[in-house]
Amino acid sequence: MPLRRVTFNFKQEMIQRPVIYELGKMFEIVTNIRRAEVDHDDGWVVLELEGSIDEIERGLEWVTKQGVEVSSLEGDILAG
C-alpha cells in the first residue's frame, strides 16, 4: 500500500480535537506520527499515512475541511 508523508498544522481552536484519530476511524488509513510539537497556541505534526491513494486523498480533503492546514513533504510517496 502507498505510504505518504504530510504535515498537519493546527490552529489554537483545533488543538483539542482528535483529528488524527478521527481520520483513522473514518477512512481506511493507518496513521503514524513521526514528529510533533504542540502547545496552547498551535501545533504541527508530521505523519505517515498508509492506505490506497484514493482513500488518502479523500481523508486529506476531509482534514482540510476541518480547518487543518495540510502540506505534502517533498518525496512524500515513500512506497507504492
mmJSON file of the N, C-alpha and C atoms, coordinates in Angstrom:
{"data_MODEL":{"atom_site":{
"group_PDB":["ATOM","ATOM","ATOM","ATOM","ATOM","ATOM","ATOM","ATOM","ATOM","ATOM","ATOM","ATOM","ATOM","ATOM","ATOM","ATOM","ATOM","ATOM","ATOM","ATOM","ATOM","ATOM","ATOM","ATOM","ATOM","ATOM","ATOM","ATOM","ATOM","ATOM","ATOM","ATOM","ATOM","ATOM","ATOM","ATOM","ATOM","ATOM","ATOM","ATOM","ATOM","ATOM","ATOM","ATOM","ATOM","ATOM","ATOM","ATOM","ATOM","ATOM","ATOM","ATOM","ATOM","ATOM","ATOM","ATOM","ATOM","ATOM","ATOM","ATOM","ATOM","ATOM","ATOM","ATOM","ATOM","ATOM","ATOM","ATOM","ATOM","ATOM","ATOM","ATOM","ATOM","ATOM","ATOM","ATOM","ATOM","ATOM","ATOM","ATOM","ATOM","ATOM","ATOM","ATOM","ATOM","ATOM","ATOM","ATOM","ATOM","ATOM","ATOM","ATOM","ATOM","ATOM","ATOM","ATOM","ATOM","ATOM","ATOM","ATOM","ATOM","ATOM","ATOM","ATOM","ATOM","ATOM","ATOM","ATOM","ATOM","ATOM","ATOM","ATOM","ATOM","ATOM","ATOM","ATOM","ATOM","ATOM","ATOM","ATOM","ATOM","ATOM","ATOM","ATOM","ATOM","ATOM","ATOM","ATOM","ATOM","ATOM","ATOM","ATOM","ATOM","ATOM","ATOM","ATOM","ATOM","ATOM","ATOM","ATOM","ATOM","ATOM","ATOM","ATOM","ATOM","ATOM","ATOM","ATOM","ATOM","ATOM","ATOM","ATOM","ATOM","ATOM","ATOM","ATOM","ATOM","ATOM","ATOM","ATOM","ATOM","ATOM","ATOM","ATOM","ATOM","ATOM","ATOM","ATOM","ATOM","ATOM","ATOM","ATOM","ATOM","ATOM","ATOM","ATOM","ATOM","ATOM","ATOM","ATOM","ATOM","ATOM","ATOM","ATOM","ATOM","ATOM","ATOM","ATOM","ATOM","ATOM","ATOM","ATOM","ATOM","ATOM","ATOM","ATOM","ATOM","ATOM","ATOM","ATOM","ATOM","ATOM","ATOM","ATOM","ATOM","ATOM","ATOM","ATOM","ATOM","ATOM","ATOM","ATOM","ATOM","ATOM","ATOM","ATOM","ATOM","ATOM","ATOM","ATOM","ATOM","ATOM","ATOM","ATOM","ATOM","ATOM","ATOM","ATOM","ATOM","ATOM","ATOM","ATOM","ATOM","ATOM","ATOM","ATOM","ATOM","ATOM","ATOM","ATOM"],
"id":[1,2,3,4,5,6,7,8,9,10,11,12,13,14,15,16,17,18,19,20,21,22,23,24,25,26,27,28,29,30,31,32,33,34,35,36,37,38,39,40,41,42,43,44,45,46,47,48,49,50,51,52,53,54,55,56,57,58,59,60,61,62,63,64,65,66,67,68,69,70,71,72,73,74,75,76,77,78,79,80,81,82,83,84,85,86,87,88,89,90,91,92,93,94,95,96,97,98,99,100,101,102,103,104,105,106,107,108,109,110,111,112,113,114,115,116,117,118,119,120,121,122,123,124,125,126,127,128,129,130,131,132,133,134,135,136,137,138,139,140,141,142,143,144,145,146,147,148,149,150,151,152,153,154,155,156,157,158,159,160,161,162,163,164,165,166,167,168,169,170,171,172,173,174,175,176,177,178,179,180,181,182,183,184,185,186,187,188,189,190,191,192,193,194,195,196,197,198,199,200,201,202,203,204,205,206,207,208,209,210,211,212,213,214,215,216,217,218,219,220,221,222,223,224,225,226,227,228,229,230,231,232,233,234,235,236,237,238,239,240],
"type_symbol":["N","C","C","N","C","C","N","C","C","N","C","C","N","C","C","N","C","C","N","C","C","N","C","C","N","C","C","N","C","C","N","C","C","N","C","C","N","C","C","N","C","C","N","C","C","N","C","C","N","C","C","N","C","C","N","C","C","N","C","C","N","C","C","N","C","C","N","C","C","N","C","C","N","C","C","N","C","C","N","C","C","N","C","C","N","C","C","N","C","C","N","C","C","N","C","C","N","C","C","N","C","C","N","C","C","N","C","C","N","C","C","N","C","C","N","C","C","N","C","C","N","C","C","N","C","C","N","C","C","N","C","C","N","C","C","N","C","C","N","C","C","N","C","C","N","C","C","N","C","C","N","C","C","N","C","C","N","C","C","N","C","C","N","C","C","N","C","C","N","C","C","N","C","C","N","C","C","N","C","C","N","C","C","N","C","C","N","C","C","N","C","C","N","C","C","N","C","C","N","C","C","N","C","C","N","C","C","N","C","C","N","C","C","N","C","C","N","C","C","N","C","C","N","C","C","N","C","C","N","C","C","N","C","C","N","C","C","N","C","C"],
"label_atom_id":["N","CA","C","N","CA","C","N","CA","C","N","CA","C","N","CA","C","N","CA","C","N","CA","C","N","CA","C","N","CA","C","N","CA","C","N","CA","C","N","CA","C","N","CA","C","N","CA","C","N","CA","C","N","CA","C","N","CA","C","N","CA","C","N","CA","C","N","CA","C","N","CA","C","N","CA","C","N","CA","C","N","CA","C","N","CA","C","N","CA","C","N","CA","C","N","CA","C","N","CA","C","N","CA","C","N","CA","C","N","CA","C","N","CA","C","N","CA","C","N","CA","C","N","CA","C","N","CA","C","N","CA","C","N","CA","C","N","CA","C","N","CA","C","N","CA","C","N","CA","C","N","CA","C","N","CA","C","N","CA","C","N","CA","C","N","CA","C","N","CA","C","N","CA","C","N","CA","C","N","CA","C","N","CA","C","N","CA","C","N","CA","C","N","CA","C","N","CA","C","N","CA","C","N","CA","C","N","CA","C","N","CA","C","N","CA","C","N","CA","C","N","CA","C","N","CA","C","N","CA","C","N","CA","C","N","CA","C","N","CA","C","N","CA","C","N","CA","C","N","CA","C","N","CA","C","N","CA","C","N","CA","C","N","CA","C","N","CA","C","N","CA","C","N","CA","C","N","CA","C"],
"label_alt_id":[null,null,null,null,null,null,null,null,null,null,null,null,null,null,null,null,null,null,null,null,null,null,null,null,null,null,null,null,null,null,null,null,null,null,null,null,null,null,null,null,null,null,null,null,null,null,null,null,null,null,null,null,null,null,null,null,null,null,null,null,null,null,null,null,null,null,null,null,null,null,null,null,null,null,null,null,null,null,null,null,null,null,null,null,null,null,null,null,null,null,null,null,null,null,null,null,null,null,null,null,null,null,null,null,null,null,null,null,null,null,null,null,null,null,null,null,null,null,null,null,null,null,null,null,null,null,null,null,null,null,null,null,null,null,null,null,null,null,null,null,null,null,null,null,null,null,null,null,null,null,null,null,null,null,null,null,null,null,null,null,null,null,null,null,null,null,null,null,null,null,null,null,null,null,null,null,null,null,null,null,null,null,null,null,null,null,null,null,null,null,null,null,null,null,null,null,null,null,null,null,null,null,null,null,null,null,null,null,null,null,null,null,null,null,null,null,null,null,null,null,null,null,null,null,null,null,null,null,null,null,null,null,null,null,null,null,null,null,null,null],
"label_comp_id":["MET","MET","MET","PRO","PRO","PRO","LEU","LEU","LEU","ARG","ARG","ARG","ARG","ARG","ARG","VAL","VAL","VAL","THR","THR","THR","PHE","PHE","PHE","ASN","ASN","ASN","PHE","PHE","PHE","LYS","LYS","LYS","GLN","GLN","GLN","GLU","GLU","GLU","MET","MET","MET","ILE","ILE","ILE","GLN","GLN","GLN","ARG","ARG","ARG","PRO","PRO","PRO","VAL","VAL","VAL","ILE","ILE","ILE","TYR","TYR","TYR","GLU","GLU","GLU","LEU","LEU","LEU","GLY","GLY","GLY","LYS","LYS","LYS","MET","MET","MET","PHE","PHE","PHE","GLU","GLU","GLU","ILE","ILE","ILE","VAL","VAL","VAL","THR","THR","THR","ASN","ASN","ASN","ILE","ILE","ILE","ARG","ARG","ARG","ARG","ARG","ARG","ALA","ALA","ALA","GLU","GLU","GLU","VAL","VAL","VAL","ASP","ASP","ASP","HIS","HIS","HIS","ASP","ASP","ASP","ASP","ASP","ASP","GLY","GLY","GLY","TRP","TRP","TRP","VAL","VAL","VAL","VAL","VAL","VAL","LEU","LEU","LEU","GLU","GLU","GLU","LEU","LEU","LEU","GLU","GLU","GLU","GLY","GLY","GLY","SER","SER","SER","ILE","ILE","ILE","ASP","ASP","ASP","GLU","GLU","GLU","ILE","ILE","ILE","GLU","GLU","GLU","ARG","ARG","ARG","GLY","GLY","GLY","LEU","LEU","LEU","GLU","GLU","GLU","TRP","TRP","TRP","VAL","VAL","VAL","THR","THR","THR","LYS","LYS","LYS","GLN","GLN","GLN","GLY","GLY","GLY","VAL","VAL","VAL","GLU","GLU","GLU","VAL","VAL","VAL","SER","SER","SER","SER","SER","SER","LEU","LEU","LEU","GLU","GLU","GLU","GLY","GLY","GLY","ASP","ASP","ASP","ILE","ILE","ILE","LEU","LEU","LEU","ALA","ALA","ALA","GLY","GLY","GLY"],
"label_asym_id":["A","A","A","A","A","A","A","A","A","A","A","A","A","A","A","A","A","A","A","A","A","A","A","A","A","A","A","A","A","A","A","A","A","A","A","A","A","A","A","A","A","A","A","A","A","A","A","A","A","A","A","A","A","A","A","A","A","A","A","A","A","A","A","A","A","A","A","A","A","A","A","A","A","A","A","A","A","A","A","A","A","A","A","A","A","A","A","A","A","A","A","A","A","A","A","A","A","A","A","A","A","A","A","A","A","A","A","A","A","A","A","A","A","A","A","A","A","A","A","A","A","A","A","A","A","A","A","A","A","A","A","A","A","A","A","A","A","A","A","A","A","A","A","A","A","A","A","A","A","A","A","A","A","A","A","A","A","A","A","A","A","A","A","A","A","A","A","A","A","A","A","A","A","A","A","A","A","A","A","A","A","A","A","A","A","A","A","A","A","A","A","A","A","A","A","A","A","A","A","A","A","A","A","A","A","A","A","A","A","A","A","A","A","A","A","A","A","A","A","A","A","A","A","A","A","A","A","A","A","A","A","A","A","A","A","A","A","A","A","A"],
"label_entity_id":["1","1","1","1","1","1","1","1","1","1","1","1","1","1","1","1","1","1","1","1","1","1","1","1","1","1","1","1","1","1","1","1","1","1","1","1","1","1","1","1","1","1","1","1","1","1","1","1","1","1","1","1","1","1","1","1","1","1","1","1","1","1","1","1","1","1","1","1","1","1","1","1","1","1","1","1","1","1","1","1","1","1","1","1","1","1","1","1","1","1","1","1","1","1","1","1","1","1","1","1","1","1","1","1","1","1","1","1","1","1","1","1","1","1","1","1","1","1","1","1","1","1","1","1","1","1","1","1","1","1","1","1","1","1","1","1","1","1","1","1","1","1","1","1","1","1","1","1","1","1","1","1","1","1","1","1","1","1","1","1","1","1","1","1","1","1","1","1","1","1","1","1","1","1","1","1","1","1","1","1","1","1","1","1","1","1","1","1","1","1","1","1","1","1","1","1","1","1","1","1","1","1","1","1","1","1","1","1","1","1","1","1","1","1","1","1","1","1","1","1","1","1","1","1","1","1","1","1","1","1","1","1","1","1","1","1","1","1","1","1"],
"label_seq_id":[1,1,1,2,2,2,3,3,3,4,4,4,5,5,5,6,6,6,7,7,7,8,8,8,9,9,9,10,10,10,11,11,11,12,12,12,13,13,13,14,14,14,15,15,15,16,16,16,17,17,17,18,18,18,19,19,19,20,20,20,21,21,21,22,22,22,23,23,23,24,24,24,25,25,25,26,26,26,27,27,27,28,28,28,29,29,29,30,30,30,31,31,31,32,32,32,33,33,33,34,34,34,35,35,35,36,36,36,37,37,37,38,38,38,39,39,39,40,40,40,41,41,41,42,42,42,43,43,43,44,44,44,45,45,45,46,46,46,47,47,47,48,48,48,49,49,49,50,50,50,51,51,51,52,52,52,53,53,53,54,54,54,55,55,55,56,56,56,57,57,57,58,58,58,59,59,59,60,60,60,61,61,61,62,62,62,63,63,63,64,64,64,65,65,65,66,66,66,67,67,67,68,68,68,69,69,69,70,70,70,71,71,71,72,72,72,73,73,73,74,74,74,75,75,75,76,76,76,77,77,77,78,78,78,79,79,79,80,80,80],
"pdbx_PDB_ins_code":[null,null,null,null,null,null,null,null,null,null,null,null,null,null,null,null,null,null,null,null,null,null,null,null,null,null,null,null,null,null,null,null,null,null,null,null,null,null,null,null,null,null,null,null,null,null,null,null,null,null,null,null,null,null,null,null,null,null,null,null,null,null,null,null,null,null,null,null,null,null,null,null,null,null,null,null,null,null,null,null,null,null,null,null,null,null,null,null,null,null,null,null,null,null,null,null,null,null,null,null,null,null,null,null,null,null,null,null,null,null,null,null,null,null,null,null,null,null,null,null,null,null,null,null,null,null,null,null,null,null,null,null,null,null,null,null,null,null,null,null,null,null,null,null,null,null,null,null,null,null,null,null,null,null,null,null,null,null,null,null,null,null,null,null,null,null,null,null,null,null,null,null,null,null,null,null,null,null,null,null,null,null,null,null,null,null,null,null,null,null,null,null,null,null,null,null,null,null,null,null,null,null,null,null,null,null,null,null,null,null,null,null,null,null,null,null,null,null,null,null,null,null,null,null,null,null,null,null,null,null,null,null,null,null,null,null,null,null,null,null],
"Cartn_x":[0.833,0.0,0.873,0.418,1.188,1.34,2.451,2.745,3.037,2.354,2.509,2.878,3.796,4.234,3.71,3.034,2.431,2.67,2.449,2.47,1.098,0.571,-0.667,-0.276,-0.828,-0.631,-1.975,-2.013,-3.238,-3.249,-4.37,-4.577,-5.111,-5.122,-5.488,-6.83,-7.843,-9.168,-9.228,-8.208,-8.193,-7.31,-6.565,-5.595,-6.25,-7.409,-8.055,-8.834,-9.071,-9.867,-8.984,-9.446,-8.639,-8.734,-8.256,-8.396,-7.674,-6.498,-5.741,-6.469,-6.992,-7.792,-9.018,-9.736,-10.932,-10.589,-9.466,-9.017,-8.854,-8.224,-8.018,-9.304,-10.278,-11.553,-12.495,-12.506,-13.451,-12.995,-11.694,-11.13,-10.221,-10.015,-9.135,-7.692,-7.232,-5.884,-5.228,-3.995,-3.198,-2.32,-2.389,-1.601,-0.413,0.719,1.916,2.531,2.488,3.062,4.578,5.279,6.74,7.399,6.715,7.27,6.146,6.2,5.14,5.628,4.974,5.165,3.83,3.307,2.009,2.123,1.584,1.48,0.085,-0.151,-1.508,-1.985,-1.073,-1.461,-1.627,-0.804,-0.847,-0.036,0.068,0.856,1.036,1.998,2.205,2.56,2.24,2.503,2.979,4.061,4.496,3.96,3.192,2.532,2.923,2.949,2.958,1.561,0.985,-0.349,-0.236,-0.797,-0.756,-2.176,-2.41,-3.718,-3.725,-4.87,-4.942,-4.802,-4.313,-4.131,-5.455,-6.525,-7.839,-8.315,-8.12,-8.572,-7.76,-6.459,-5.623,-6.069,-6.332,-6.785,-8.124,-9.061,-10.357,-10.161,-9.306,-9.039,-8.406,-7.436,-6.786,-7.74,-8.629,-9.655,-10.543,-10.935,-11.753,-11.005,-9.723,-8.921,-8.856,-8.646,-8.589,-9.91,-11.01,-12.331,-12.571,-11.854,-11.991,-11.235,-10.396,-9.653,-8.184,-7.684,-6.269,-5.532,-4.408,-3.586,-2.753,-2.842,-2.119,-1.068,0.172,1.268,1.922,2.156,2.887,4.365,5.08,6.535,7.147,8.295,8.968,9.27,8.969,9.171,8.229,6.95,6.019,5.528,5.615,5.246,6.478,6.455,7.627,7.633,6.457,6.351,5.041,4.965,3.702,3.465],
"Cartn_y":[-1.183,0.0,1.241,2.276,3.521,4.136,4.787,5.485,6.929,7.846,9.264,10.023,10.97,11.768,13.194,13.685,15.019,15.713,17.013,17.803,18.405,18.275,18.943,20.117,21.299,22.482,22.836,22.863,23.103,24.502,25.189,26.466,26.172,27.186,27.012,26.31,26.673,26.094,24.604,24.089,22.685,21.8,22.399,21.648,20.519,20.741,19.749,18.682,18.877,17.923,16.769,15.521,14.363,14.074,15.003,14.904,13.676,13.371,12.226,10.931,10.809,9.646,9.523,10.625,10.619,10.222,10.698,10.345,8.839,8.219,6.773,5.971,6.509,5.813,5.958,7.138,7.428,6.926,6.757,6.359,5.151,4.384,3.215,3.666,4.377,4.947,4.598,4.113,3.886,5.114,5.733,6.93,6.591,7.197,7.005,8.378,8.831,10.136,9.982,10.761,10.69,11.779,12.919,14.04,15.024,15.714,16.671,17.698,18.852,19.875,20.594,20.556,21.163,21.965,23.191,23.972,24.565,25.517,26.03,26.923,27.431,28.328,27.644,26.663,25.987,24.704,24.029,22.809,22.283,21.395,20.723,19.265,18.433,17.002,16.519,15.753,15.071,13.651,13.273,11.97,11.159,9.846,8.932,8.348,8.374,7.846,6.659,5.528,4.336,3.927,3.698,3.303,3.452,3.24,3.433,4.925,5.231,6.636,7.381,6.77,7.422,7.686,6.714,6.882,7.961,8.008,9.046,10.417,10.549,11.834,12.249,11.306,11.615,12.053,11.349,11.681,13.06,13.378,14.681,15.805,15.556,16.554,16.831,15.761,15.904,16.699,16.372,17.07,18.568,18.906,20.303,21.011,20.334,20.922,21.142,20.418,20.591,21.82,22.415,23.604,23.376,22.198,21.889,22.157,22.841,23.072,21.828,21.295,20.083,20.425,19.984,20.195,18.852,18.595,17.391,17.652,16.651,16.769,16.331,16.89,16.543,15.055,14.425,12.983,12.217,12.685,12.154,10.751,10.255,8.877,8.025,7.291,6.536,5.108,4.543,3.166,3.032,2.141,2.056,0.825],
"Cartn_z":[0.0,0.0,0.0,-0.689,-0.718,0.668,0.866,2.107,1.743,2.389,2.076,3.336,3.226,4.367,4.207,5.255,5.233,6.574,6.577,7.805,8.012,9.227,9.627,10.51,10.218,11.059,11.678,13.003,13.753,14.334,14.187,14.869,16.275,17.124,18.527,18.714,17.923,18.105,17.73,17.056,16.638,17.521,18.44,19.244,20.037,20.612,21.474,20.711,19.433,18.662,18.171,18.311,17.911,16.403,15.593,14.138,13.582,14.078,13.561,13.884,15.088,15.466,14.559,14.366,13.518,12.086,11.573,10.226,10.09,11.067,11.036,11.192,11.91,12.118,10.924,10.303,9.232,7.861,7.697,6.412,6.634,5.596,5.696,5.528,6.557,6.568,7.903,7.825,9.027,9.208,10.387,10.669,11.562,11.28,12.083,12.328,13.57,13.92,13.997,13.173,13.123,13.958,14.064,14.834,15.094,16.213,16.523,17.537,17.487,18.508,18.672,19.88,20.159,21.448,21.424,22.653,22.718,23.601,23.792,22.652,21.806,20.718,19.359,19.093,17.8,17.871,16.745,16.726,15.319,15.169,13.9,14.158,13.168,13.263,11.902,11.873,10.656,10.738,9.728,9.707,8.488,8.656,7.526,7.446,6.261,6.029,5.083,5.482,4.65,4.288,3.002,2.501,0.998,0.391,-1.052,-1.356,-2.54,-2.922,-2.855,-3.359,-3.328,-1.905,-1.018,0.366,1.078,0.837,1.434,0.94,-0.352,-0.9,-0.296,-0.165,0.453,1.9,2.624,4.019,4.175,3.323,3.407,3.036,2.107,1.773,2.98,3.694,4.898,5.971,6.183,7.196,6.887,5.625,5.215,5.498,5.243,5.507,6.999,7.835,9.284,9.781,8.935,9.327,9.62,9.258,9.454,8.146,8.221,7.033,6.767,5.549,5.182,4.147,4.394,3.455,3.156,1.883,1.492,1.66,2.12,2.23,0.92,0.579,-0.664,-0.694,-1.813,-1.916,-1.023,-0.934,0.046,-0.252,-1.487,-1.758,-1.49,-0.388,0.04,-0.477,-0.675,-1.152,-1.886,-2.844,-3.565,-4.328],
"occupancy":[1.0,1.0,1.0,1.0,1.0,1.0,1.0,1.0,1.0,1.0,1.0,1.0,1.0,1.0,1.0,1.0,1.0,1.0,1.0,1.0,1.0,1.0,1.0,1.0,1.0,1.0,1.0,1.0,1.0,1.0,1.0,1.0,1.0,1.0,1.0,1.0,1.0,1.0,1.0,1.0,1.0,1.0,1.0,1.0,1.0,1.0,1.0,1.0,1.0,1.0,1.0,1.0,1.0,1.0,1.0,1.0,1.0,1.0,1.0,1.0,1.0,1.0,1.0,1.0,1.0,1.0,1.0,1.0,1.0,1.0,1.0,1.0,1.0,1.0,1.0,1.0,1.0,1.0,1.0,1.0,1.0,1.0,1.0,1.0,1.0,1.0,1.0,1.0,1.0,1.0,1.0,1.0,1.0,1.0,1.0,1.0,1.0,1.0,1.0,1.0,1.0,1.0,1.0,1.0,1.0,1.0,1.0,1.0,1.0,1.0,1.0,1.0,1.0,1.0,1.0,1.0,1.0,1.0,1.0,1.0,1.0,1.0,1.0,1.0,1.0,1.0,1.0,1.0,1.0,1.0,1.0,1.0,1.0,1.0,1.0,1.0,1.0,1.0,1.0,1.0,1.0,1.0,1.0,1.0,1.0,1.0,1.0,1.0,1.0,1.0,1.0,1.0,1.0,1.0,1.0,1.0,1.0,1.0,1.0,1.0,1.0,1.0,1.0,1.0,1.0,1.0,1.0,1.0,1.0,1.0,1.0,1.0,1.0,1.0,1.0,1.0,1.0,1.0,1.0,1.0,1.0,1.0,1.0,1.0,1.0,1.0,1.0,1.0,1.0,1.0,1.0,1.0,1.0,1.0,1.0,1.0,1.0,1.0,1.0,1.0,1.0,1.0,1.0,1.0,1.0,1.0,1.0,1.0,1.0,1.0,1.0,1.0,1.0,1.0,1.0,1.0,1.0,1.0,1.0,1.0,1.0,1.0,1.0,1.0,1.0,1.0,1.0,1.0,1.0,1.0,1.0,1.0,1.0,1.0,1.0,1.0,1.0,1.0,1.0,1.0],
"B_iso_or_equiv":[0.0,0.0,0.0,0.0,0.0,0.0,0.0,0.0,0.0,0.0,0.0,0.0,0.0,0.0,0.0,0.0,0.0,0.0,0.0,0.0,0.0,0.0,0.0,0.0,0.0,0.0,0.0,0.0,0.0,0.0,0.0,0.0,0.0,0.0,0.0,0.0,0.0,0.0,0.0,0.0,0.0,0.0,0.0,0.0,0.0,0.0,0.0,0.0,0.0,0.0,0.0,0.0,0.0,0.0,0.0,0.0,0.0,0.0,0.0,0.0,0.0,0.0,0.0,0.0,0.0,0.0,0.0,0.0,0.0,0.0,0.0,0.0,0.0,0.0,0.0,0.0,0.0,0.0,0.0,0.0,0.0,0.0,0.0,0.0,0.0,0.0,0.0,0.0,0.0,0.0,0.0,0.0,0.0,0.0,0.0,0.0,0.0,0.0,0.0,0.0,0.0,0.0,0.0,0.0,0.0,0.0,0.0,0.0,0.0,0.0,0.0,0.0,0.0,0.0,0.0,0.0,0.0,0.0,0.0,0.0,0.0,0.0,0.0,0.0,0.0,0.0,0.0,0.0,0.0,0.0,0.0,0.0,0.0,0.0,0.0,0.0,0.0,0.0,0.0,0.0,0.0,0.0,0.0,0.0,0.0,0.0,0.0,0.0,0.0,0.0,0.0,0.0,0.0,0.0,0.0,0.0,0.0,0.0,0.0,0.0,0.0,0.0,0.0,0.0,0.0,0.0,0.0,0.0,0.0,0.0,0.0,0.0,0.0,0.0,0.0,0.0,0.0,0.0,0.0,0.0,0.0,0.0,0.0,0.0,0.0,0.0,0.0,0.0,0.0,0.0,0.0,0.0,0.0,0.0,0.0,0.0,0.0,0.0,0.0,0.0,0.0,0.0,0.0,0.0,0.0,0.0,0.0,0.0,0.0,0.0,0.0,0.0,0.0,0.0,0.0,0.0,0.0,0.0,0.0,0.0,0.0,0.0,0.0,0.0,0.0,0.0,0.0,0.0,0.0,0.0,0.0,0.0,0.0,0.0,0.0,0.0,0.0,0.0,0.0,0.0],
"pdbx_formal_charge":[null,null,null,null,null,null,null,null,null,null,null,null,null,null,null,null,null,null,null,null,null,null,null,null,null,null,null,null,null,null,null,null,null,null,null,null,null,null,null,null,null,null,null,null,null,null,null,null,null,null,null,null,null,null,null,null,null,null,null,null,null,null,null,null,null,null,null,null,null,null,null,null,null,null,null,null,null,null,null,null,null,null,null,null,null,null,null,null,null,null,null,null,null,null,null,null,null,null,null,null,null,null,null,null,null,null,null,null,null,null,null,null,null,null,null,null,null,null,null,null,null,null,null,null,null,null,null,null,null,null,null,null,null,null,null,null,null,null,null,null,null,null,null,null,null,null,null,null,null,null,null,null,null,null,null,null,null,null,null,null,null,null,null,null,null,null,null,null,null,null,null,null,null,null,null,null,null,null,null,null,null,null,null,null,null,null,null,null,null,null,null,null,null,null,null,null,null,null,null,null,null,null,null,null,null,null,null,null,null,null,null,null,null,null,null,null,null,null,null,null,null,null,null,null,null,null,null,null,null,null,null,null,null,null,null,null,null,null,null,null],
"auth_seq_id":[1,1,1,2,2,2,3,3,3,4,4,4,5,5,5,6,6,6,7,7,7,8,8,8,9,9,9,10,10,10,11,11,11,12,12,12,13,13,13,14,14,14,15,15,15,16,16,16,17,17,17,18,18,18,19,19,19,20,20,20,21,21,21,22,22,22,23,23,23,24,24,24,25,25,25,26,26,26,27,27,27,28,28,28,29,29,29,30,30,30,31,31,31,32,32,32,33,33,33,34,34,34,35,35,35,36,36,36,37,37,37,38,38,38,39,39,39,40,40,40,41,41,41,42,42,42,43,43,43,44,44,44,45,45,45,46,46,46,47,47,47,48,48,48,49,49,49,50,50,50,51,51,51,52,52,52,53,53,53,54,54,54,55,55,55,56,56,56,57,57,57,58,58,58,59,59,59,60,60,60,61,61,61,62,62,62,63,63,63,64,64,64,65,65,65,66,66,66,67,67,67,68,68,68,69,69,69,70,70,70,71,71,71,72,72,72,73,73,73,74,74,74,75,75,75,76,76,76,77,77,77,78,78,78,79,79,79,80,80,80],
"auth_comp_id":["MET","MET","MET","PRO","PRO","PRO","LEU","LEU","LEU","ARG","ARG","ARG","ARG","ARG","ARG","VAL","VAL","VAL","THR","THR","THR","PHE","PHE","PHE","ASN","ASN","ASN","PHE","PHE","PHE","LYS","LYS","LYS","GLN","GLN","GLN","GLU","GLU","GLU","MET","MET","MET","ILE","ILE","ILE","GLN","GLN","GLN","ARG","ARG","ARG","PRO","PRO","PRO","VAL","VAL","VAL","ILE","ILE","ILE","TYR","TYR","TYR","GLU","GLU","GLU","LEU","LEU","LEU","GLY","GLY","GLY","LYS","LYS","LYS","MET","MET","MET","PHE","PHE","PHE","GLU","GLU","GLU","ILE","ILE","ILE","VAL","VAL","VAL","THR","THR","THR","ASN","ASN","ASN","ILE","ILE","ILE","ARG","ARG","ARG","ARG","ARG","ARG","ALA","ALA","ALA","GLU","GLU","GLU","VAL","VAL","VAL","ASP","ASP","ASP","HIS","HIS","HIS","ASP","ASP","ASP","ASP","ASP","ASP","GLY","GLY","GLY","TRP","TRP","TRP","VAL","VAL","VAL","VAL","VAL","VAL","LEU","LEU","LEU","GLU","GLU","GLU","LEU","LEU","LEU","GLU","GLU","GLU","GLY","GLY","GLY","SER","SER","SER","ILE","ILE","ILE","ASP","ASP","ASP","GLU","GLU","GLU","ILE","ILE","ILE","GLU","GLU","GLU","ARG","ARG","ARG","GLY","GLY","GLY","LEU","LEU","LEU","GLU","GLU","GLU","TRP","TRP","TRP","VAL","VAL","VAL","THR","THR","THR","LYS","LYS","LYS","GLN","GLN","GLN","GLY","GLY","GLY","VAL","VAL","VAL","GLU","GLU","GLU","VAL","VAL","VAL","SER","SER","SER","SER","SER","SER","LEU","LEU","LEU","GLU","GLU","GLU","GLY","GLY","GLY","ASP","ASP","ASP","ILE","ILE","ILE","LEU","LEU","LEU","ALA","ALA","ALA","GLY","GLY","GLY"],
"auth_asym_id":["A","A","A","A","A","A","A","A","A","A","A","A","A","A","A","A","A","A","A","A","A","A","A","A","A","A","A","A","A","A","A","A","A","A","A","A","A","A","A","A","A","A","A","A","A","A","A","A","A","A","A","A","A","A","A","A","A","A","A","A","A","A","A","A","A","A","A","A","A","A","A","A","A","A","A","A","A","A","A","A","A","A","A","A","A","A","A","A","A","A","A","A","A","A","A","A","A","A","A","A","A","A","A","A","A","A","A","A","A","A","A","A","A","A","A","A","A","A","A","A","A","A","A","A","A","A","A","A","A","A","A","A","A","A","A","A","A","A","A","A","A","A","A","A","A","A","A","A","A","A","A","A","A","A","A","A","A","A","A","A","A","A","A","A","A","A","A","A","A","A","A","A","A","A","A","A","A","A","A","A","A","A","A","A","A","A","A","A","A","A","A","A","A","A","A","A","A","A","A","A","A","A","A","A","A","A","A","A","A","A","A","A","A","A","A","A","A","A","A","A","A","A","A","A","A","A","A","A","A","A","A","A","A","A","A","A","A","A","A","A"],
"auth_atom_id":["N","CA","C","N","CA","C","N","CA","C","N","CA","C","N","CA","C","N","CA","C","N","CA","C","N","CA","C","N","CA","C","N","CA","C","N","CA","C","N","CA","C","N","CA","C","N","CA","C","N","CA","C","N","CA","C","N","CA","C","N","CA","C","N","CA","C","N","CA","C","N","CA","C","N","CA","C","N","CA","C","N","CA","C","N","CA","C","N","CA","C","N","CA","C","N","CA","C","N","CA","C","N","CA","C","N","CA","C","N","CA","C","N","CA","C","N","CA","C","N","CA","C","N","CA","C","N","CA","C","N","CA","C","N","CA","C","N","CA","C","N","CA","C","N","CA","C","N","CA","C","N","CA","C","N","CA","C","N","CA","C","N","CA","C","N","CA","C","N","CA","C","N","CA","C","N","CA","C","N","CA","C","N","CA","C","N","CA","C","N","CA","C","N","CA","C","N","CA","C","N","CA","C","N","CA","C","N","CA","C","N","CA","C","N","CA","C","N","CA","C","N","CA","C","N","CA","C","N","CA","C","N","CA","C","N","CA","C","N","CA","C","N","CA","C","N","CA","C","N","CA","C","N","CA","C","N","CA","C","N","CA","C","N","CA","C","N","CA","C","N","CA","C","N","CA","C","N","CA","C"],
"pdbx_PDB_model_num":[1,1,1,1,1,1,1,1,1,1,1,1,1,1,1,1,1,1,1,1,1,1,1,1,1,1,1,1,1,1,1,1,1,1,1,1,1,1,1,1,1,1,1,1,1,1,1,1,1,1,1,1,1,1,1,1,1,1,1,1,1,1,1,1,1,1,1,1,1,1,1,1,1,1,1,1,1,1,1,1,1,1,1,1,1,1,1,1,1,1,1,1,1,1,1,1,1,1,1,1,1,1,1,1,1,1,1,1,1,1,1,1,1,1,1,1,1,1,1,1,1,1,1,1,1,1,1,1,1,1,1,1,1,1,1,1,1,1,1,1,1,1,1,1,1,1,1,1,1,1,1,1,1,1,1,1,1,1,1,1,1,1,1,1,1,1,1,1,1,1,1,1,1,1,1,1,1,1,1,1,1,1,1,1,1,1,1,1,1,1,1,1,1,1,1,1,1,1,1,1,1,1,1,1,1,1,1,1,1,1,1,1,1,1,1,1,1,1,1,1,1,1,1,1,1,1,1,1,1,1,1,1,1,1,1,1,1,1,1,1]
}}}
